[in-house]
Each structure stands twice: as C-alpha cells, then as structure tokens.
C-alpha cells in the first residue's frame, strides 16, 4: 500500500565495505574510493544519457518517471562527490576528528 512507508532498512554493500577500509594501507583505500567515484560518475552519465533520449510528455507516469530519474541523478552525483571527498581526506592524512566538510540537511 502507498499509505504505509517503504522499508528503508536496506544495506548498501559499498558503504559496508567502506567501514573496513581501515584494514588497507592509505593508498589502497584511496584507490577503492576512487573506483567508487568512477562507478557513480558512470552511473550519472548513463542516467543523463537516458534523460536525453526519453520523449517525456505531460502524463502522470512520465512526471513520476522523471522525478524518479532525478533522484537517481542526485544520488549518483552525491555519492561521487562523497567518494571523491573521502579519497581526498585520506590522501591528506586526516583522521576522524580532523575530517572536513560536515554537511547539514536543509530544513
């Protein structure tokens, strides 16, 4: 039913792997994060290409489809940005107390 909220307890395997990056040396961890950024960059490009070829119309299904596609675009852009930031933080030698860039959610 649409009245009940979706199950949001799914796990992101990529994020679970990030937790264990401490077991690698810094360069290996940076390489993993750079691969993640590349994967999200490729996903974003694919979604942009898809958006460019779909003949969107004024129907309700196209409106919701375009909204769902926008979520994918925003998610992939955010994850690429995060992975790039994380790799940069490791490269700079930052530890947990000195990490930069904490963001807040707009209310």
Phi, psi and omega in degrees: 000142178285344180289332179265138181294155180287161175287117181255022183266014180295155182252143178260109184301322179300319180290324176298322178293324180301321181304328183265007179296340178298341180280351180259162172286167187302314182296321178296318179294318177300318179298318177299314181293323177295323176295321177298314179301316179298318180296317179290326177297317178295318177299317180298316180297321179295318179293321176298318178296318178299315179301326182286342182250349179281127178278077182303142175232188185272009182288159179297321181292324177290322178300312181290325176298318179292324176295318178295319178298320178299323177297317178298319178297315181292320180297311182295322178295317180296317181292323175297315178300316180296313182296322178294315177301313183298316178298317179297319179296318179294316180302324181281353178081017181290143173253179187308312181292339185255009178297142181258167167085025177298133183248158177242159178273133178291135183270000000 
